[in-house]
Amino acid sequence: MDIFGWIGAVLVSIQFLPQVIKLAKTKKANDLSLGMVVLVCVGAFFWILHGILVSDLPVLATNIFIFIVGILMLFFKLKYK
């Protein structure tokens, strides 16, 4: 049932969007943990590799999106420290 993978992928993918939107609006990143953002990016990177190796499109798509969002959070964290 690939549909469950896609539902999970969408829900997990959007989990960080409220944070990115808040960072962009407030231009404040003091309370954002740099360690958490780095772990999100590194974790997503390895999930991307896994998704490629096992040809799992939901895992791959989810983690590409999470990696991009993680990079955005990292950008805002460094810009608005």
N, C-alpha and C positions, 0 to 999 in steps of 0.2 A: 504494500500500500504506500506508494510514493507520495500520496496526498498528505499523509501525516508528516513526512519529512519536510514537505514544502510549507505546511502550516507552522511547524516548529521553526523553520528557517526564517520565515517572515517575522514571527514574534521575537525571536532572538536578535534578528537584524535591527529591529527598530528600538531596542531597549536603550540605546545610548543617544538616540535623537533628541529627546528632551534636554539632555545635558548639553549637547552641542548647540542647540537653539538658545539655551540660557546663557552659555558662554558668549555667543555672538551678540546677544542683546545687551547683557550687563557689562561685558568687557572686563569681567572679574573672574579670576581662576585660582584665587588663593586657597579655596577649600578643596580643590581638585587634587587628588593624590597623583603625583608624577609616577610613582611606582605602579599604581593601578593602570594608568594609561599605557605605560611601557609593557606591562604584562598582557594587556588586551591586544596590543599590536603584535607582540612576539607569539602569543598563543594563537591568534588568528593566522599568522604566517605559517605556523606548523600545521594548522588545520587545512590551510590551502594546499600545502604539499600533500597531506593525506588525501584530500579530496581528489587531487590530480592522480595520485598513485592508485586509488581504488575506483576511479571514475564515478565518483558520487557527486552529481550535479547539485543537489540541495546543500550539501556540506561545502562545496566549492563556492557556490554563489553567496551563501550566507557569510562565509568568512572573508571573501573579497570585500563585501560591503562593510563588515565589521572592521576590517583592516583600514579601509578608507576613512571610516568614521573615527577610528582610533588615531589615525594620523591627523585628522582635523582637531581632535581634542588635544593632541600633543602640540600642534601648532598654536592653538589658543592658550594652552598652559604656558608655553614659552613666551608668547607674545604679551600676555596679560599678567605676568607674574608679579 
